[in-house]
């Protein structure tokens, strides 16, 4: 499986409605995407995280560069800062582990896309 972790923080509270509009659309898109096993979101210490699990990295990459997610990606750099981290695994991580890996290994959103 391919595990993808994202964590975003809003640049301004004024962006909250745009963020959720884009995030909800992207989450619905992820859950319906080919090769998606699961997609979840959780707020940890003020950071809005997503954890998505894919059959393969190729499935995740196909999703990332299409539909609602592509539109969200194009807007998020204007309204939020954050990091992403992805890796291969046979086990699903706990949310505690997700946050720790994101903190220690995440690549800035602008660098990763």
N, C-alpha and C positions, 0 to 999 in steps of 0.2 A: 504494500500500500504506500501511497505518497501522502504525507501529512503536510498541510499548509497552514501556517499560523500568521495572522496579521494583527497588528495593534495600532490603533489610530487615536490621536488626540486632536480635538478641534482647536483651530487657531483663534477662534472667537466664539462666544456663546451665541452670537447672531447666526451662526451657521447650522444650528441644531436641526432645524426643519429640513433644510436641503440635505444634510447628512443622512437623516433617517429616511427621507424619500429615496435617496440613492441606495442606501444600505439595505433597505427592505426589498427593493427591486433586485439588487444583486444577490441577496440571500435566496430569494424565490428562484432566481435563475440558476444558482448553484445547486439547489436541491433537485431541480428538474434536469440538470445537465447529464449527458452521457458519461458514465464512469464514476459518478459521485456516489459515495457510500454514505456519507453524512456531512452535515454542515450545521454548525452551532455558533452562537454569539454569546458573549458574556462581558460585563464591565468588571475590571479588576484594577483597583487603585486609580480610578479615573481614566483608565485606558479602555477603549472599546475594542475588544478582541474578537476575531473570528477563528474558528478551528474547522477546517474542512478536510475530509478524508476521501482519497481518490483511489481508483483501481490502479492507476499509474500516473507518473509525472506527465506523460503525453496527454492524458485526459484532462488533468488540471490545466495545462498550458492551453489546450484548445478552449476551455472555458474562459480563462483569464483574458484572452484576446477576442472575445465575442460578446454580443448582446449587451444586457444590462450591466454586466461587470465592466466591460470596456468603457461604457459611458460613465460609470462611477469612477473608474481609474482616472479618466481624463479630468474629472472635477475634483477629486479628493486632494490633489496637490495644491489646489487653490484654497481649500477650506480646512485641511487637516495636515498634521505631520504624523509620521509613523514609520514602522519597520515591518518587514516580513521575514519569515524563515520557513524553509521547507526541507523535508528529509524523507528518506525511505525508512519504513519500519514494518514490523509484523505485529506491533502492539499499539493500541490507542493510548495516548498520554492522558494523564489527569490534568485538570485545569491548573493545578499548582505547578506541574512540570511544564505545561504550555507557557505560562507566564515567565518562568525561570529561563527556559530556552529562548524565548523572545527577547528577554533582557540581555542575555549573554551572547546570543548569536545572530540576532536580527540585523538585517541590512536596511538602511534607510529606504523608505518607499521610493524616493526619487532615483536612487541608485539601482533598485531592483527592477524597475520598469522602464 
